Amino acid sequence: MKRPVLITAVAVLQFLLALVMAGTTIYLLWLAHSPKILAEPDGADAAHGLMIGAIATGIPAAISCISFGGLWKSKRWGWWLALVVNVIILATLAYGMVDENSVDVEEIVVTLCFMILPIFLLLPKVRKFYWTGPVPRVEAGS
């Protein structure tokens, strides 16, 4: 059975999102143990903050990896998990952007990038695919 291109694209985007978040987690962990950070006068506090940031990105990264597996296997729970985690990330970024008095262009761009996947997940074709299951193709001449 062949998977539609849009469904494959959504699953691959979820995988790329999980990969970026996992890479960010690893980078933050590396920074937290960096001699340059630890040599600063407030290095212990900075390292602690970086560890909190690593946890804050690591948990959604792990959940995104799990949801990618569900999306790839065409499971409804994978669609739900991907939608919920992506909406929570989007809401967190949007709240962080609105809560401040000044908004940077980078914050807007990152928030808009995280808006793409929930929109794709809610497209009717994608939603129907995961809610009804893949439709088996009937071969001609059978």
KOLLO-671867 format. One record per residue: residue in three letters; x, y, z of N, C-alpha, C in turn. Coordinates in pm, whole numbers, m for minus. Example, Ala and Ser with C-alpha at 12.3 -4.5 7.8 and 13.67 -1.06 7.14 Angstrom:
2
{res=Ala	n_east=1319	n_north=m569	n_up=780	ca_east=1230	ca_north=m450	ca_up=780	c_east=1320	c_north=m330	c_up=780}
{res=Ser	n_east=1285	n_north=m225	n_up=708	ca_east=1367	ca_north=m106	ca_up=714	c_east=1290	c_north=3	c_up=787}
//
This chain:
142
{res=Met	n_east=84	n_north=m117	n_up=0	ca_east=0	ca_north=0	ca_up=0	c_east=89	c_north=124	c_up=0}
{res=Lys	n_east=59	n_north=216	n_up=m89	ca_east=139	ca_north=337	ca_up=m102	c_east=79	c_north=449	c_up=m17}
{res=Arg	n_east=165	n_north=515	n_up=55	ca_east=124	ca_north=625	ca_up=142	c_east=118	c_north=754	c_up=59}
{res=Pro	n_east=12	n_north=836	n_up=77	ca_east=7	ca_north=964	ca_up=4	c_east=126	c_north=1054	c_up=39}
{res=Val	n_east=165	n_north=1138	n_up=m54	ca_east=282	ca_north=1224	ca_up=m38	c_east=263	c_north=1321	c_up=79}
{res=Leu	n_east=143	n_north=1375	n_up=93	ca_east=117	ca_north=1470	ca_up=201	c_east=134	c_north=1403	c_up=338}
{res=Ile	n_east=91	n_north=1280	n_up=350	ca_east=103	ca_north=1207	ca_up=477	c_east=250	c_north=1181	c_up=508}
{res=Thr	n_east=326	n_north=1142	n_up=407	ca_east=470	ca_north=1122	ca_up=425	c_east=538	c_north=1252	c_up=464}
{res=Ala	n_east=499	n_north=1362	n_up=400	ca_east=559	ca_north=1492	ca_up=431	c_east=531	c_north=1533	c_up=576}
{res=Val	n_east=411	n_north=1508	n_up=624	ca_east=377	ca_north=1543	ca_up=762	c_east=461	c_north=1461	c_up=859}
{res=Ala	n_east=475	n_north=1332	n_up=831	ca_east=555	ca_north=1246	ca_up=919	c_east=702	c_north=1289	c_up=917}
{res=Val	n_east=754	n_north=1321	n_up=801	ca_east=894	ca_north=1364	ca_up=791	c_east=914	c_north=1499	c_up=861}
{res=Leu	n_east=818	n_north=1590	n_up=849	ca_east=829	ca_north=1717	ca_up=921	c_east=829	c_north=1696	c_up=1072}
{res=Gln	n_east=748	n_north=1602	n_up=1119	ca_east=747	ca_north=1571	ca_up=1262	c_east=883	c_north=1515	c_up=1305}
{res=Phe	n_east=940	n_north=1429	n_up=1221	ca_east=1073	ca_north=1374	ca_up=1250	c_east=1179	c_north=1484	c_up=1254}
{res=Leu	n_east=1174	n_north=1576	n_up=1157	ca_east=1271	ca_north=1685	ca_up=1154	c_east=1255	c_north=1776	c_up=1275}
{res=Leu	n_east=1132	n_north=1801	n_up=1317	ca_east=1109	ca_north=1881	ca_up=1437	c_east=1169	c_north=1811	c_up=1559}
{res=Ala	n_east=1146	n_north=1682	n_up=1571	ca_east=1202	ca_north=1606	ca_up=1684	c_east=1355	c_north=1609	c_up=1679}
{res=Leu	n_east=1410	n_north=1598	n_up=1560	ca_east=1556	ca_north=1600	ca_up=1543	c_east=1615	c_north=1735	c_up=1584}
{res=Val	n_east=1550	n_north=1844	n_up=1544	ca_east=1598	ca_north=1978	ca_up=1580	c_east=1590	c_north=1998	c_up=1731}
{res=Met	n_east=1479	n_north=1955	n_up=1791	ca_east=1467	ca_north=1972	ca_up=1937	c_east=1567	c_north=1884	c_up=2011}
{res=Ala	n_east=1591	n_north=1763	n_up=1963	ca_east=1690	ca_north=1676	ca_up=2027	c_east=1830	c_north=1735	c_up=2012}
{res=Gly	n_east=1860	n_north=1790	n_up=1896	ca_east=1989	ca_north=1856	ca_up=1876	c_east=2007	c_north=1976	c_up=1966}
{res=Thr	n_east=1900	n_north=2052	n_up=1984	ca_east=1905	ca_north=2167	ca_up=2075	c_east=1929	c_north=2121	c_up=2218}
{res=Thr	n_east=1866	n_north=2011	n_up=2256	ca_east=1886	ca_north=1957	ca_up=2391	c_east=2031	c_north=1917	c_up=2412}
{res=Ile	n_east=2089	n_north=1849	n_up=2315	ca_east=2229	ca_north=1807	ca_up=2325	c_east=2321	c_north=1928	c_up=2331}
{res=Tyr	n_east=2291	n_north=2029	n_up=2251	ca_east=2372	ca_north=2151	ca_up=2251	c_east=2365	c_north=2222	c_up=2386}
{res=Leu	n_east=2246	n_north=2230	n_up=2444	ca_east=2232	ca_north=2294	ca_up=2575	c_east=2305	c_north=2216	c_up=2684}
{res=Leu	n_east=2299	n_north=2084	n_up=2676	ca_east=2374	ca_north=2002	ca_up=2773	c_east=2524	c_north=2024	c_up=2758}
{res=Trp	n_east=2570	n_north=2033	n_up=2634	ca_east=2712	ca_north=2057	ca_up=2609	c_east=2753	c_north=2194	c_up=2664}
{res=Leu	n_east=2668	n_north=2295	n_up=2639	ca_east=2698	ca_north=2429	ca_up=2691	c_east=2700	c_north=2432	c_up=2843}
{res=Ala	n_east=2611	n_north=2357	n_up=2906	ca_east=2603	ca_north=2357	ca_up=3052	c_east=2730	c_north=2301	c_up=3115}
{res=His	n_east=2799	n_north=2214	n_up=3043	ca_east=2922	ca_north=2155	ca_up=3096	c_east=3048	c_north=2215	c_up=3034}
{res=Ser	n_east=3030	n_north=2321	n_up=2958	ca_east=3141	ca_north=2386	ca_up=2891	c_east=3229	c_north=2460	c_up=2993}
{res=Pro	n_east=3360	n_north=2446	n_up=2981	ca_east=3451	ca_north=2517	ca_up=3073	c_east=3437	c_north=2669	c_up=3064}
{res=Lys	n_east=3404	n_north=2719	n_up=2946	ca_east=3389	ca_north=2863	ca_up=2929	c_east=3270	c_north=2916	c_up=3011}
{res=Ile	n_east=3161	n_north=2842	n_up=3012	ca_east=3043	ca_north=2882	ca_up=3090	c_east=3073	c_north=2870	c_up=3239}
{res=Leu	n_east=3135	n_north=2759	n_up=3277	ca_east=3163	ca_north=2734	ca_up=3419	c_east=3267	c_north=2829	c_up=3476}
{res=Ala	n_east=3353	n_north=2889	n_up=3390	ca_east=3457	ca_north=2981	ca_up=3437	c_east=3402	c_north=3119	c_up=3468}
{res=Glu	n_east=3283	n_north=3150	n_up=3423	ca_east=3221	ca_north=3281	ca_up=3450	c_east=3193	c_north=3295	c_up=3599}
{res=Pro	n_east=3181	n_north=3420	n_up=3648	ca_east=3150	ca_north=3440	ca_up=3791	c_east=3017	c_north=3377	c_up=3834}
{res=Asp	n_east=2918	n_north=3382	n_up=3747	ca_east=2790	ca_north=3320	ca_up=3779	c_east=2770	c_north=3193	c_up=3695}
{res=Gly	n_east=2878	n_north=3120	n_up=3673	ca_east=2876	ca_north=3002	ca_up=3587	c_east=2785	c_north=2891	c_up=3636}
{res=Ala	n_east=2782	n_north=2870	n_up=3767	ca_east=2697	ca_north=2764	ca_up=3821	c_east=2549	c_north=2794	c_up=3795}
{res=Asp	n_east=2510	n_north=2920	n_up=3811	ca_east=2371	ca_north=2958	ca_up=3784	c_east=2339	c_north=2946	c_up=3635}
{res=Ala	n_east=2432	n_north=2987	n_up=3551	ca_east=2411	ca_north=2976	ca_up=3406	c_east=2400	c_north=2830	c_up=3364}
{res=Ala	n_east=2486	n_north=2745	n_up=3420	ca_east=2481	ca_north=2602	ca_up=3387	c_east=2349	c_north=2542	c_up=3434}
{res=His	n_east=2302	n_north=2583	n_up=3549	ca_east=2175	ca_north=2534	ca_up=3600	c_east=2060	c_north=2577	c_up=3508}
{res=Gly	n_east=2063	n_north=2701	n_up=3462	ca_east=1962	ca_north=2749	ca_up=3368	c_east=1965	c_north=2674	c_up=3237}
{res=Leu	n_east=2086	n_north=2644	n_up=3189	ca_east=2097	ca_north=2567	ca_up=3065	c_east=2045	c_north=2424	c_up=3083}
{res=Met	n_east=2065	n_north=2366	n_up=3200	ca_east=2011	ca_north=2233	ca_up=3227	c_east=1858	c_north=2235	c_up=3228}
{res=Ile	n_east=1801	n_north=2338	n_up=3284	ca_east=1654	ca_north=2352	ca_up=3283	c_east=1605	c_north=2366	c_up=3139}
{res=Gly	n_east=1676	n_north=2445	n_up=3060	ca_east=1641	ca_north=2458	ca_up=2918	c_east=1652	c_north=2327	c_up=2844}
{res=Ala	n_east=1754	n_north=2246	n_up=2877	ca_east=1770	ca_north=2116	ca_up=2812	c_east=1654	c_north=2023	c_up=2847}
{res=Ile	n_east=1610	n_north=2028	n_up=2971	ca_east=1495	ca_north=1947	ca_up=3011	c_east=1369	c_north=1996	c_up=2940}
{res=Ala	n_east=1355	n_north=2129	n_up=2930	ca_east=1236	ca_north=2187	ca_up=2867	c_east=1228	c_north=2157	c_up=2718}
{res=Thr	n_east=1341	n_north=2133	n_up=2653	ca_east=1337	ca_north=2094	ca_up=2512	c_east=1348	c_north=1944	c_up=2494}
{res=Gly	n_east=1406	n_north=1875	n_up=2589	ca_east=1424	ca_north=1730	ca_up=2578	c_east=1294	c_north=1652	c_up=2590}
{res=Ile	n_east=1208	n_north=1695	n_up=2680	ca_east=1080	ca_north=1624	ca_up=2698	c_east=993	c_north=1633	c_up=2573}
{res=Pro	n_east=970	n_north=1753	n_up=2516	ca_east=895	ca_north=1758	ca_up=2391	c_east=965	c_north=1686	c_up=2275}
{res=Ala	n_east=1098	n_north=1684	n_up=2277	ca_east=1171	ca_north=1612	ca_up=2171	c_east=1142	c_north=1462	c_up=2179}
{res=Ala	n_east=1142	n_north=1408	n_up=2300	ca_east=1113	ca_north=1264	ca_up=2317	c_east=970	c_north=1233	c_up=2277}
{res=Ile	n_east=876	n_north=1319	n_up=2316	ca_east=736	ca_north=1297	ca_up=2280	c_east=718	c_north=1310	c_up=2129}
{res=Ser	n_east=789	n_north=1402	n_up=2067	ca_east=781	ca_north=1417	ca_up=1921	c_east=836	c_north=1295	c_up=1849}
{res=Cys	n_east=941	n_north=1234	n_up=1904	ca_east=994	ca_north=1110	ca_up=1844	c_east=890	c_north=998	c_up=1852}
{res=Ile	n_east=823	n_north=988	n_up=1965	ca_east=720	ca_north=885	ca_up=1981	c_east=604	c_north=912	c_up=1885}
{res=Ser	n_east=564	n_north=1039	n_up=1873	ca_east=453	ca_north=1070	ca_up=1783	c_east=493	c_north=1046	c_up=1637}
{res=Phe	n_east=619	n_north=1067	n_up=1603	ca_east=665	ca_north=1035	ca_up=1467	c_east=646	c_north=886	c_up=1439}
{res=Gly	n_east=680	n_north=803	n_up=1536	ca_east=660	ca_north=659	ca_up=1518	c_east=515	c_north=625	c_up=1493}
{res=Gly	n_east=425	n_north=689	n_up=1567	ca_east=282	ca_north=666	ca_up=1547	c_east=235	c_north=717	c_up=1412}
{res=Leu	n_east=284	n_north=834	n_up=1371	ca_east=247	ca_north=887	ca_up=1240	c_east=297	c_north=797	c_up=1128}
{res=Trp	n_east=418	n_north=747	n_up=1143	ca_east=476	ca_north=663	ca_up=1038	c_east=402	c_north=531	c_up=1025}
{res=Lys	n_east=351	n_north=480	n_up=1137	ca_east=275	ca_north=355	ca_up=1135	c_east=126	c_north=378	c_up=1110}
{res=Ser	n_east=90	n_north=500	n_up=1078	ca_east=m48	ca_north=539	ca_up=1046	c_east=m144	c_north=514	c_up=1161}
{res=Lys	n_east=m101	n_north=546	n_up=1281	ca_east=m184	ca_north=526	ca_up=1400	c_east=m251	c_north=657	c_up=1439}
{res=Arg	n_east=m375	n_north=646	n_up=1484	ca_east=m450	ca_north=764	ca_up=1526	c_east=m385	c_north=829	c_up=1649}
{res=Trp	n_east=m334	n_north=747	n_up=1741	ca_east=m272	ca_north=803	ca_up=1861	c_east=m149	c_north=886	c_up=1826}
{res=Gly	n_east=m79	n_north=848	n_up=1719	ca_east=37	ca_north=926	ca_up=1675	c_east=m5	c_north=1063	c_up=1626}
{res=Trp	n_east=m120	n_north=1068	n_up=1556	ca_east=m172	ca_north=1197	ca_up=1509	c_east=m210	c_north=1283	c_up=1628}
{res=Trp	n_east=m282	n_north=1224	n_up=1724	ca_east=m323	ca_north=1299	ca_up=1843	c_east=m202	c_north=1349	c_up=1922}
{res=Leu	n_east=m107	n_north=1261	n_up=1943	ca_east=11	ca_north=1298	ca_up=2020	c_east=89	c_north=1410	c_up=1951}
{res=Ala	n_east=106	n_north=1399	n_up=1820	ca_east=176	ca_north=1504	ca_up=1744	c_east=101	c_north=1636	c_up=1753}
{res=Leu	n_east=m31	n_north=1630	n_up=1737	ca_east=m110	ca_north=1753	ca_up=1742	c_east=m101	c_north=1819	c_up=1879}
{res=Val	n_east=m118	n_north=1740	n_up=1984	ca_east=m116	ca_north=1796	ca_up=2120	c_east=20	c_north=1856	c_up=2153}
{res=Val	n_east=128	n_north=1783	n_up=2128	ca_east=261	ca_north=1835	ca_up=2163	c_east=295	c_north=1958	c_up=2080}
{res=Asn	n_east=258	n_north=1959	n_up=1953	ca_east=289	ca_north=2075	ca_up=1868	c_east=206	c_north=2197	c_up=1907}
{res=Val	n_east=81	n_north=2176	n_up=1946	ca_east=m2	ca_north=2289	ca_up=1990	c_east=50	c_north=2345	c_up=2123}
{res=Ile	n_east=94	n_north=2256	n_up=2213	ca_east=149	ca_north=2303	ca_up=2340	c_east=277	c_north=2384	c_up=2317}
{res=Ile	n_east=364	n_north=2335	n_up=2229	ca_east=487	ca_north=2409	ca_up=2197	c_east=452	c_north=2545	c_up=2135}
{res=Leu	n_east=358	n_north=2545	n_up=2041	ca_east=316	ca_north=2669	ca_up=1976	c_east=257	c_north=2766	c_up=2077}
{res=Ala	n_east=173	n_north=2718	n_up=2166	ca_east=112	ca_north=2805	ca_up=2267	c_east=218	c_north=2863	c_up=2360}
{res=Thr	n_east=316	n_north=2781	n_up=2397	ca_east=423	ca_north=2828	ca_up=2484	c_east=505	c_north=2937	c_up=2416}
{res=Leu	n_east=539	n_north=2916	n_up=2291	ca_east=616	ca_north=3017	ca_up=2217	c_east=535	c_north=3144	c_up=2197}
{res=Ala	n_east=407	n_north=3130	n_up=2163	ca_east=323	ca_north=3248	ca_up=2142	c_east=305	c_north=3326	c_up=2271}
{res=Tyr	n_east=286	n_north=3255	n_up=2382	ca_east=272	ca_north=3323	ca_up=2511	c_east=401	c_north=3396	c_up=2549}
{res=Gly	n_east=513	n_north=3333	n_up=2526	ca_east=641	ca_north=3396	ca_up=2555	c_east=665	c_north=3519	c_up=2470}
{res=Met	n_east=612	n_north=3516	n_up=2348	ca_east=629	ca_north=3630	ca_up=2259	c_east=536	c_north=3744	c_up=2299}
{res=Val	n_east=415	n_north=3714	n_up=2338	ca_east=316	ca_north=3817	ca_up=2372	c_east=343	c_north=3875	c_up=2511}
{res=Asp	n_east=400	n_north=3793	n_up=2600	ca_east=422	ca_north=3833	ca_up=2738	c_east=526	c_north=3944	c_up=2751}
{res=Glu	n_east=617	n_north=3953	n_up=2658	ca_east=723	ca_north=4053	ca_up=2665	c_east=677	c_north=4186	c_up=2607}
{res=Asn	n_east=745	n_north=4293	n_up=2649	ca_east=712	ca_north=4425	ca_up=2597	c_east=764	c_north=4445	c_up=2455}
{res=Ser	n_east=877	n_north=4383	n_up=2424	ca_east=933	ca_north=4395	ca_up=2290	c_east=938	c_north=4256	c_up=2225}
{res=Val	n_east=909	n_north=4254	n_up=2098	ca_east=907	ca_north=4128	ca_up=2024	c_east=1016	c_north=4133	c_up=1918}
{res=Asp	n_east=1101	n_north=4030	n_up=1918	ca_east=1207	ca_north=4020	ca_up=1818	c_east=1155	c_north=3949	c_up=1694}
{res=Val	n_east=1215	n_north=3980	n_up=1582	ca_east=1177	ca_north=3915	ca_up=1457	c_east=1206	c_north=3765	c_up=1465}
{res=Glu	n_east=1315	n_north=3727	n_up=1532	ca_east=1350	ca_north=3586	ca_up=1545	c_east=1242	c_north=3508	c_up=1618}
{res=Glu	n_east=1184	n_north=3569	n_up=1722	ca_east=1077	ca_north=3502	ca_up=1796	c_east=956	c_north=3479	c_up=1706}
{res=Ile	n_east=923	n_north=3576	n_up=1625	ca_east=809	ca_north=3563	ca_up=1534	c_east=835	c_north=3451	c_up=1434}
{res=Val	n_east=955	n_north=3447	n_up=1379	ca_east=988	ca_north=3346	ca_up=1279	c_east=982	c_north=3206	c_up=1340}
{res=Val	n_east=1039	n_north=3188	n_up=1458	ca_east=1038	ca_north=3057	ca_up=1523	c_east=895	c_north=3014	c_up=1555}
{res=Thr	n_east=815	n_north=3107	n_up=1605	ca_east=675	ca_north=3075	ca_up=1636	c_east=598	c_north=3036	c_up=1510}
{res=Leu	n_east=620	n_north=3109	n_up=1402	ca_east=552	ca_north=3076	ca_up=1276	c_east=598	c_north=2941	c_up=1222}
{res=Cys	n_east=725	n_north=2908	n_up=1241	ca_east=774	ca_north=2777	ca_up=1197	c_east=706	c_north=2664	c_up=1274}
{res=Phe	n_east=684	n_north=2685	n_up=1403	ca_east=617	ca_north=2583	ca_up=1483	c_east=467	c_north=2580	c_up=1458}
{res=Met	n_east=415	n_north=2678	n_up=1384	ca_east=273	ca_north=2679	ca_up=1350	c_east=244	c_north=2592	c_up=1227}
{res=Ile	n_east=345	n_north=2565	n_up=1147	ca_east=325	ca_north=2492	ca_up=1022	c_east=274	c_north=2350	c_up=1045}
{res=Leu	n_east=336	n_north=2278	n_up=1136	ca_east=300	ca_north=2138	ca_up=1155	c_east=158	c_north=2118	c_up=1208}
{res=Pro	n_east=112	n_north=2195	n_up=1308	ca_east=m28	ca_north=2177	ca_up=1348	c_east=m127	c_north=2207	c_up=1235}
{res=Ile	n_east=m93	n_north=2305	n_up=1151	ca_east=m180	ca_north=2335	ca_up=1037	c_east=m185	c_north=2216	c_up=942}
{res=Phe	n_east=m68	n_north=2157	n_up=912	ca_east=m65	ca_north=2040	ca_up=826	c_east=m141	c_north=1922	c_up=887}
{res=Leu	n_east=m127	n_north=1904	n_up=1016	ca_east=m197	ca_north=1794	ca_up=1083	c_east=m349	c_north=1811	c_up=1078}
{res=Leu	n_east=m396	n_north=1935	n_up=1073	ca_east=m539	ca_north=1960	ca_up=1071	c_east=m598	c_north=1970	c_up=930}
{res=Leu	n_east=m516	n_north=1957	n_up=827	ca_east=m570	ca_north=1955	ca_up=691	c_east=m667	c_north=1837	c_up=677}
{res=Pro	n_east=m778	n_north=1856	n_up=606	ca_east=m878	ca_north=1749	ca_up=597	c_east=m824	c_north=1616	c_up=546}
{res=Lys	n_east=m737	n_north=1620	n_up=446	ca_east=m684	ca_north=1495	ca_up=390	c_east=m600	c_north=1419	c_up=494}
{res=Val	n_east=m519	n_north=1492	n_up=569	ca_east=m434	ca_north=1429	ca_up=671	c_east=m520	c_north=1378	c_up=786}
{res=Arg	n_east=m612	n_north=1461	n_up=831	ca_east=m699	ca_north=1422	ca_up=941	c_east=m779	c_north=1298	c_up=906}
{res=Lys	n_east=m837	n_north=1293	n_up=787	ca_east=m917	ca_north=1176	ca_up=746	c_east=m830	c_north=1052	c_up=735}
{res=Phe	n_east=m706	n_north=1068	n_up=687	ca_east=m618	ca_north=953	ca_up=673	c_east=m594	c_north=886	c_up=809}
{res=Tyr	n_east=m567	n_north=967	n_up=910	ca_east=m537	ca_north=910	ca_up=1042	c_east=m663	c_north=871	c_up=1118}
{res=Trp	n_east=m775	n_north=933	n_up=1088	ca_east=m897	ca_north=898	ca_up=1160	c_east=m968	c_north=777	c_up=1099}
{res=Thr	n_east=m960	n_north=760	n_up=969	ca_east=m1028	ca_north=645	ca_up=907	c_east=m930	c_north=532	c_up=878}
{res=Gly	n_east=m804	n_north=561	n_up=880	ca_east=m703	ca_north=460	ca_up=847	c_east=m675	c_north=461	c_up=698}
{res=Pro	n_east=m562	n_north=406	n_up=660	ca_east=m526	ca_north=404	ca_up=518	c_east=m624	c_north=316	c_up=440}
{res=Val	n_east=m660	n_north=363	n_up=324	ca_east=m753	ca_north=288	ca_up=238	c_east=m669	c_north=196	c_up=151}
{res=Pro	n_east=m694	n_north=64	n_up=158	ca_east=m616	ca_north=m29	ca_up=75	c_east=m648	c_north=m7	c_up=m74}
{res=Arg	n_east=m547	n_north=m14	n_up=m155	ca_east=m563	ca_north=4	ca_up=m298	c_east=m603	c_north=m128	c_up=m360}
{res=Val	n_east=m702	n_north=m124	n_up=m449	ca_east=m745	ca_north=m244	ca_up=m518	c_east=m672	c_north=m248	c_up=m652}
{res=Glu	n_east=m605	n_north=m358	n_up=m674	ca_east=m530	ca_north=m373	ca_up=m799	c_east=m626	c_north=m406	c_up=m913}
{res=Ala	n_east=m599	n_north=m350	n_up=m1031	ca_east=m682	ca_north=m379	ca_up=m1148	c_east=m659	c_north=m523	c_up=m1192}
{res=Gly	n_east=m767	n_north=m587	n_up=m1230	ca_east=m757	ca_north=m725	ca_up=m1278	c_east=m771	c_north=m827	c_up=m1167}
{res=Ser	n_east=m805	n_north=m786	n_up=m1047	ca_east=m820	ca_north=m879	ca_up=m936	c_east=m959	c_north=m935	c_up=m929}
//
